Amino acid sequence: MCKEKSRKHLEKIGDSNRKAEDASDSRIRRVTDSGALQSQMDSIAQRFAEQEEGSVLDTYGFVTARPRPITYLTSISLHTGWLHLIGNT
């Protein structure tokens, strides 16, 4: 069931006649040079990696791909928002 649902979702995304989801989706569809599009996506990924590198969540949050002993303790006190923090009291 799950594989069938995923397959249908991928078919829907790949359909060039589907309605654009947002302005970014619309811009991407107008690009005819796939190299320029890939360059733009690489640039966005690089900026994201630079911003994430020194973040509090990256430093003290538990990341399963690279666990560190201190993050087992510090990740307990990190919260993603006020509602999350209030819900834990």
DAKAFEN-V421814 format. One record per pair of residues at least 12 apart in sequence whose C-alpha atoms are under 10 Angstrom apart, sorted by the first residue. I is the first residue (numbers start at 1). J is the second residue. Records with the same first field share a line. If there is no record, write none. Layout:
BEGIN
I: J ; J
END
This chain:
BEGIN
16: 29
56: 78
57: 71 ; 74 ; 75 ; 78 ; 79 ; 80
58: 71
59: 71 ; 74 ; 75
60: 72 ; 73 ; 74 ; 75 ; 76 ; 77 ; 78
61: 73 ; 74 ; 75 ; 76 ; 77 ; 78 ; 79
62: 74 ; 75 ; 76 ; 78
63: 75
END
